[in-house]
Amino acid sequence: MNLAVKLTLAASGIFLLAGLVGGILKYRGIMASANRRAHPYIDIAHRSSLLYSFAALVMAALLYFSPYSLEVQLVITGVPLFFFAVAIAQYFRLGLEGKVTNQFKERNFNTTWGMWLLIVGELGGVAAIVWGFISTQLSG
């Protein structure tokens, strides 16, 4: 198992732990709220952390069969993992601050260029990982 796979598995575990902590914050918010609902961004942080943990696990499994050099593997997994982590951190920040329920209400760098960078980075990295798997495991 190379470094790219190990780092991706570690990220998966970290995202899973973040999801569990998010569950605690969500429960705390539910119990403290009159309507028995957590802040929307705490709810989103909880669920996205858990989903990103499994996404990273799939990425690690696919990377195990990658034909690319270690350096390329580190980039194509590092970029999506970076954006997963930034998204989770942003959701937790917005939820803990409790000021915003829709971060896209106001246009700024994060909601325009930041989203385009996230889309290209996540889609590009994961597509390269999937293509690497397909080209080594399913090509005749």
SVG drawing of the C-alpha trace seen along z (x, -y; Angstrom):
<svg xmlns="http://www.w3.org/2000/svg" viewBox="-41 -39 47 47">
<polyline fill="none" stroke="black" stroke-width="0.4" points="0.0,0.0 1.5,-3.3 1.5,-6.7 -1.5,-8.0 -3.7,-5.1 -2.6,-5.4 -3.3,-9.2 -6.7,-8.6 -7.6,-6.0 -6.4,-8.3 -8.6,-11.1 -11.5,-8.6 -11.1,-7.9 -10.8,-11.6 -13.9,-12.5 -15.7,-9.6 -14.6,-11.0 -15.7,-14.5 -19.1,-13.0 -19.4,-11.4 -18.5,-14.7 -21.1,-16.4 -23.6,-13.9 -22.9,-15.0 -23.2,-18.7 -26.4,-17.9 -27.9,-16.1 -26.9,-19.1 -28.5,-21.5 -31.7,-19.4 -32.0,-19.3 -31.3,-23.0 -33.7,-24.1 -37.4,-24.9 -38.3,-23.3 -36.0,-20.3 -33.9,-20.9 -30.1,-21.4 -28.8,-24.4 -29.0,-23.5 -25.2,-23.7 -24.5,-21.4 -26.9,-18.9 -25.1,-19.3 -21.7,-19.0 -22.7,-15.8 -24.1,-14.1 -21.4,-15.4 -18.6,-14.2 -20.1,-10.7 -20.6,-10.7 -17.1,-12.1 -15.6,-9.4 -17.1,-6.7 -16.2,-8.6 -12.5,-8.7 -12.7,-4.9 -13.9,-4.2 -11.1,-6.5 -8.5,-4.6 -9.8,-1.3 -9.6,-2.5 -6.2,-4.1 -4.8,-0.8 -4.9,0.3 -3.7,-3.0 -1.3,-3.0 -0.1,-6.5 3.1,-7.5 3.0,-8.2 3.3,-11.9 0.3,-11.9 -1.7,-9.8 -1.0,-12.2 -2.3,-15.1 -5.4,-13.3 -6.4,-12.2 -5.1,-15.2 -7.1,-17.8 -10.6,-16.2 -9.7,-15.4 -8.7,-19.0 -12.0,-20.2 -13.9,-17.6 -12.1,-18.9 -12.7,-22.6 -16.4,-21.9 -16.8,-20.1 -14.9,-22.8 -17.1,-25.5 -20.3,-23.7 -19.1,-23.4 -18.0,-27.0 -21.3,-28.3 -23.3,-26.0 -21.3,-26.9 -21.6,-30.7 -25.3,-30.2 -25.6,-33.4 -26.2,-32.0 -28.6,-29.4 -27.8,-29.8 -24.2,-30.6 -25.2,-31.2 -27.5,-34.0 -24.7,-36.4 -22.3,-36.2 -18.6,-36.2 -15.4,-34.4 -16.4,-31.2 -19.8,-31.0 -18.6,-31.7 -14.9,-31.0 -14.5,-28.8 -17.4,-26.6 -15.9,-26.3 -12.5,-25.3 -14.2,-22.7 -16.2,-21.3 -13.1,-21.0 -10.9,-19.7 -13.3,-17.1 -14.6,-15.9 -11.1,-16.0 -9.4,-14.1 -12.0,-11.5 -12.4,-11.0 -8.6,-10.5 -8.8,-7.9 -11.7,-6.1 -10.0,-6.2 -6.8,-4.8 -8.8,-1.9 -10.7,-1.2 -7.6,-1.4 -5.8,1.2 -8.6,3.5 -11.2,3.4 -9.2,2.9 -8.6,5.9"/>
</svg>
